[in-house]
Amino acid sequence: MKKPSQFSLLAQGRFAPFFWAQFFGAFNDNVFKTALLTILTFEAFNWTTMDTGFLNNLIPGLFILPFVLFSAIAGQLADKFEKSGLVRYIKLLEIGIMLVAAVGWFTQNLWLLIAAVAGMGLHSALFGPVKYAYLPQKLAPEELVGGNGVVEMGTFVGILLGEVLGAVLVLQKPWGIELVAGGTIAIAVAGWLASRAIPYSPAPVPDLKINWNLATETVRNISYSRKNRTVFLAMLANSWFWFYGAIMLAQFPLYAKQYLHGDHSIFVLLLTIFSLGIGVGSLLCERLSGRKVEIGLVPLGAIGLSVFGFDLFLASGAYTSTSLVDFSSFLQQPGSMRILLDCLLIGGFGGLYIVPLFALIQTRCDPTHMSRTIAGMNILNALFMVVAALLAMVLLNAGLSIPQLFMVTAILNAVVTGSIFVAVPEFLLRFRAWLGF
């Protein structure tokens, strides 16, 4: 009997409203952030005298700071309260943040917009523990990899569309600012409407007493996660992917402008190719894993991230055009297709790497501590991404070029993931079994 496709979940009430609520959240985050980064990259002189490269790393860093500060509280809330109602409150918060951002757009108040970036980080920090703890409640074990794959595909398609729309809308004269301001409010409302159809999801620990002390709860959360060594190292491996991705994606605006000599359409193209790769890789996981949690795919993904990250450095050196290019003329330049292929494969292998890690964490952690475990992972993700932003700023200020930063990241990826696989031999054993050895 033919097994149903993972896409059949999109027609089911237990999955579809949740999927669309998280999709619109990812979509809106990236319409807003990319519009702001684009305007600061290509029209910085109208907004600020601050260094553009500094802002391109500062803004993503401020977005993830709330994950460090509030994930521990968010995890407790998601374990204590019914999830569908919690999501609806979070979506109302998103609408409020986008209204504040609209004021920033219309008054050209950069710091108000940066505050809204941090606000959207808070929204995502609150939503994250609910997002990954909801799936095991509603999906059967054999559906979990496929469901995670569809969610990751939706997340990165939302990121892709948001980045494309944000970069395109904000530069549309004379109504770009108005389109972004109104569009982000409309998307937030769409997410709230979708959340209203999410089915009831009971709280696993309704009598949990909330610890509002951010510091002590964060320490307690991480300490609890460390008790399960395999889960904790899977969390670290997951966080490493966000370190890798944060460095790569934060450089794309200036990489497109300064090294590829492109207009903003080249920036959009790089984001599109990378996000498509993530989506394809995420969807391939169910087929390659045989509808089970197959952590043997994680080393395969790690190998691809290093190989094609390093090749992006080599391909950048081989790209010799110095003339200003748009979308069509860039594709005609020698070496352009190699750069795009590297971006596609980095994304694809990233999908193969990340989806099995999520499924491993969801299936092996304590069900009554699921949201707090996910919150602990989000704290680690945020810390790794903050360190990534700081490292990128330090290395760039020390004189490294952006392609050289890609090279360093690829080498670090091989070292870090290799260390994790040595610490948890099950990854390599399953990889060998998956290969048939």
N, C-alpha and C positions, 0 to 999 in steps of 0.2 A: 504494500500500500504506500502510495506516494505521501511523503510527509509535507505538511503545509509550509509554505515559504515564510520566512521571518517577516515579510511585508504584510502578511495576513493580519498581523497584530494591529496594523494601522486602521483596520476596519472594526476593531473591537473596543467596546466602551471601557474596558479595564485598562486600556493602553493609550488609545488615540487622544483623549483630552489631555492627559498628562504629557504626551509627546508634544502636542502643539503648544501647551503652556511653556514647556522648557525651550522649544524651538523659538518662539517669539522672544523669550528672554535673551537667548544667545544672539538672535538677530538684532534686537534693539541695542544691546551692549555694544555691538560692533558697528552699527550705523553711527551711533553717537561718538564712540572713541575714534573711529577712522575718519569721520568728518572733522573732528578736532585736530587730529594728527595731520591730516591733509592740508587743512587751512594754515597750520603752523609751518608745514614744510614748504608749501608753494606760495603762500602769501604772508609769510611771517612779518614782513615789514609793516603790514597794516595792523598787527595785533600786539607785537612785543619786540623788545630789543634783546631778549634773552637768546642764548645759543640754541639753535634748533635741535642739534644732536642731543644736547642735555635734556630738552623737553621731550624728545622722542623716547628717551629711556625713563624720565621722571614720571610721565603720565601713566604708562603701564604699571610702574612701581606703586603709584598711589592707588591704582585700581585694586591691586592685590593686597594692600596693607590691611584692609578690613578682614581678610581671611585670617591673618595672624591674630588680630585683636578679638574677633567675634565668633570664630568657628566653634570654639568650645561651648559657648552659650547656645549657638544654633543647633549643635548636635543634641544637647539636652532637650531643647524645645521639640525637636523632631521625634525624640523617643518618648516624650511625655504627652504630647498632644496629637490628636487626630490629624492626619496629614493633608487631606483635601482642604479643610478649613484653613490650615496654616498656610498652604500655598496661596489661597485667595487673599489673605492678609498681606503676604509678601508682594503679590502683584499690585495691590492697592498702593503699597509703598513705592513701587516702580513708577506708577503714574505720577505720584507726588514729586519724585526726583526729576522726572522729565519736565514737569511744569517749572521747577526751579531752573533747570538747564535752559528752557526756552527764554526765561528772563535774561540769563547770561548771554545767549545768542543775540537777542534783540538789543541789548545794551553794550555789546562787545566787551563784556567783563570776563577776562580770561580766568581770573581766580574763582569766580562763581562757577564757571564751566569745569574747572579742575576739581572744585568741591563736589560737583555733580558726578564726576568720574569716580571719586571716592564713595559717593552715595550708591552708585551702581555696583561698586565692589561690595558694599554692605548687602545690597539686594542679592547678589550672587552667593555671598558667603552664607546667607540665611537659607537660600534655596538648595545649595549643594547637598547637605546631609539628607534632606527630604528626597532629592532626586534619585540618589543611588540606593537609599533604603526602601523606597517605594517599590522598586522592581522585584526584589525577592518576595515581597508580600503578594504580588499579583501574578507572577510568572512561575510556571513549573520549572524544575531544574533543567530540563532539556531545552527550555525556551530562553534560558538566561543569557547564553552567549549571543543568540540571535537578537534578543531584545536589547542587550547592551550595544550590539553592533548598530541596530537601527537608531538608538538614541545618540550614539556617537556620530553616526552619519548625519542625523538631523542637526546635532549641535554644530558640526563643522560646515554643513550646508548653510545653516543659519549664520555662522561666522562669515562664510564666503559671501553670501548675498548681502549681509550687513556691511562688510568691508567694501564690496563693489558699490552698493547703493550710497553708502556714506561718502566715499571718495568721489563719486560722480555727482551726487546732488549738491554738495556744498560748493562746488565750483561753477554751478549753473547760474549765470548772471541774467538778471539782477535779483533773482528770487532764491538763490541757493540757501541762504541762512534760514529763510522762512520755511522752505521745504523741509530742511532737516529738523527744525524745531517742531513743526506740526506733525511731521512723519513719525518722530520718535514718541510723541504723545499717543498718536493713533495706534502704533504697534504695541505700546504698553497696555492700552485699552483692549486690544485684540487678545493679548495674553491673559488678561483678567477674565474676559468672556470665556476663553477656553477652559480656564481653571474651574469655572462654575460647574462644569460637567464631570470633573474628576470624581470617581466613586469613593464612597466612605472607606477609609483606611485606618483601622483601629491603632491606637497607641500601644506599643509593646510594653511600656513601663509607665502607666498613667499615674502611679503614686510616687514617681521620681521627684525628689526634692531638688529644685534648681539651685546650683551654686553660682551666684552672680559674680564671684570674684574671678575676673578674667585670668589672672596669672595662675592662681592655684588650680583652677579647673583645666587650664591648658596643660599644666604639668601633669595633673592626674590623668588626663585623657591620653597623652603620649605614653605615660608610664603603663597604663592599662593595655594599650596596644602592643607594647613591647613584650608582654607576657606570652603572646603567640608569635614566635620568632618568624615563622614563614609568612604570616600575614604582615608583620611589621616590615620585613625586608621587601615584600611586594609593595607596600606603601611607599618605601624609599625608592624603589624602582619606578613607581608611578610618578613620584615627585621629581625624579631625575628627568623624566620626559618633559615635564613642564619647565624645568630649567633649560633644557635644550631648546624647546620651542620658543621660550621667552626671548632668548638671545637671538635666535634666527629671525623671528618675526619682527622684533623691534628694529632690526637693521634695514628691513625691506624698503622703507620710504627713501632713506638716503642712499642705499645701494642702487635703487632704480634711478635716482637722480644723478648721483655723482660718478658711479662706476659704469652704469649702462647708458648714461646720458639720455635718459628717457623723460618724457612728460609723465603726468600722473597716471596715464593709461597703462604704463609699464608697471608701475606699482600695483595697480589693480590686477594686471595680468599675473604677476608673481603670486599674489594672494589667492587668486582664482585657482591656479594650477596646484599650489600647495594644499588648499582646502579640498579640492577634488580628490587629490591623492589620499588624504586622510579618510574621506568618505568611502572611497573604493576599498581601501585597506580594511576599514572597519567592517564593511559588508562581507568581505571575503572570509572573515574569521569564521563565520558559521560553517561555510562550505569546507574550508581547510581543516576545521577542527572536528568535523563529523557530528555537529550538534552536541558537543560536550565541552566541558572546560578543559582546553588543551593549552597548558602553559608552555609546551614545546615551541609554540609560535613566538614566544617572547624573545629568545635568543636570535631567531631569524630576523625579527624586527630590529633588534639592536645592531646586528651586523649591517643591515641596510642603512640605518641611520648614520653609522660611521663611514661606510664606503661612499655613500652619495653625498654626505656632508663634506667629506674631504674632496670629492670630485668637484663639488661646487666651487671650492677654492681654486682648483686647477682650471676649471672652465672659465672662471672670472679672469684669470691671467691670460687665457687664450683669446678673450674677447677684446679686440683691439680698436673697434670703432670709436671715434671721438666726436662724431657729429651728432647733433640733437636728433632723437628719433621718437616717432610716435608708435602706436600699436603695429600698424602694417609694415612700416619701414624697419622696425626692430626685428620682426620675423625674417626679414631678408638678410640680416647681418650674419656674417660667418660666426659661428659659435653660439648663436642665440638659442638654437634648438637644444643644444647640450645643457645649457643653463636651465631651460624649462623642464627638460627631462629629469635633471637632478632634483629640482623642486617637487616634481610630481612623485618621484620615487622616495624622496625623504618623507613626504606626506603618506604615501602608501605603506611604507614599512613602519611609520609611526602608528598607523591604525592597527597593523598586525601586532605591534608591541603593546599598545595600551589596553585594547579590549579584553584580552585574556587576563590581564592583571586585575581589572575591575571585577571580572567574574570570579577570580580566585579569592579576592578579598570578601566578596559578597557571600560566597559559599562556605568559607572556612572561619569567619569570625562569629562571635557569640551573637545570635539573633536578637537578644534583648539589649545588646550594646551596639547594634548595627549603625544607627545614626551617629552615635558618638565616635565610632571607629572611622566612619566616613569624615566626620568633622576633624578628627585627628589627622587624617590623610590630607584634608584641605589646609590644615595649619602647616603641615610639612610642605605641601605644594607652594603655599604662599611664601614660606621662608626660603625655599629653593629659588623661587622666581625673584624675590627681593635680592638675594645674593647674585642671581644672574644679571639683574639690572645694574647692580653695583659693580660687578666684575666687568661687564661690558663697558661701563663708563671709565673704569680705571684703565683697562687695556687700550681703549681708544685714545684716552688722554695720554697714555704712555707712548703712543705713536703707531700702534698696530692699525692696519687698514681693516675695512670691513671683511674682505675676503680672507685675510689672515685670521680674523676672529672666527669665521666659519671653520677654518682649519683647526684652530685650538679647540673649538667645541666638539668637533668630530673625534679628535684624539681623546679628549676627556671622556667622551661617551664610551669609547672602547675600554678605557681604564675603569670607569665607575661600574658599568654594567658587567664587565668581566669579573670584578670583585664580588658583585652581588651573586652571580652565577656560581662562583666558587663557594661562597658562603651557604648557598642553597643549591646543592647538587641536583635536586629534583628538576630544575629548569633544563639543565643540559641532558639529563637522563631522558626526559620526555622529548627533548629536541631530537636526540638520537633515535628514539623509538618512532617519532613522527617521520623521520627520514627513512626509516626501515632498516636501520643498522642494529 
